[in-house]
Amino acid sequence: MSRKLFDLSGKRALVTGSSQGIGLAIAEGLAGAGAEIILNGRDRAKLKNTVAALRQKGFKVQGFDFDVTSQESVAEAVSKIESDIGPIDILFNNAGMQFRTPLEDFPPEKFRELMRVNVESAFLVGQAVARHMIRRGRGKIVNVCSVQSELGRPGIAPYAATKGALKMLTKGMCADWAKYGIQVNAIGPGYFRTPLNQALVENPDFSSWLEKRTPAGRWGEVGELVGAAIFLSSEASSFVNGHILYVDGGITSVL
């Protein structure tokens, strides 16, 4: 009985920004739990290769390369998925970007781009998908936040602002949509080995600092996000709503 709580067979999940890194790990993890997966990414060639690789593993997966920051593109893609493929039962708002530079030198256009990609995309895709979920009276939305939803670091103040905003958007989505049978939660990854963090991984001073700062004493591996992703996508979390689950090796628990 308890295993059935985590079974995603017969469910369909849309994961934005899922052609690599955390999004890909989450998508593959959900597929391994039985879900049909719809991948999304900006690079059409990379997306096509990722779809092919997952299909070779026996997973049911398709790819859509729509722009998550465009209301028109999002509306068209979600409508097409719902009509041609089937209901979106699970949405992971994972699309995101990073830009590092001292705040006094931070280009305003990069600040606006961060807000569009990291926050506005979650609003646009979340709203478009939720309208269908509301009619059905059920659904799971999971936003991918960060330890920067709680913590600041030099050089990434605008990024931290976007992730703080996404945390509160998650809670707001819960406040509006829980009454329709929708659970809206978030995962807050700590420092994981991903293409987005490659420069930090290769920086011995930063890696040394991180290992000392994190109670677990190491970087996270993206596969370690899968358990949390399945939990928040499944019936096991049917009464969990508006929660940010930090998967961070304990870094947000210590000074």
ABEGO torsion letter per residue (X at the ends): XAAAAABABGBBBBBBGAABEAAAAAAAAAAAAGBBBBBBBABAAAAAAAAAAAAAAGBBBBBBABBAABAAAAAAAAAAAAAAAEBBABBBBABBBBBBBBAAABBAAAAAAAAAAAAAAAAAAAAAAAAAAAAAGBEBBBBBBBAAAABBBBGAAAAAAAAAAAAAAAAAAAAAAAAAGBBBBBBBBBBBBBAAAAAAAABAAAAAAAAAABAAGBBBBAAAAAAAAAAAABAAAAABBGBBBBBAGGAAABX
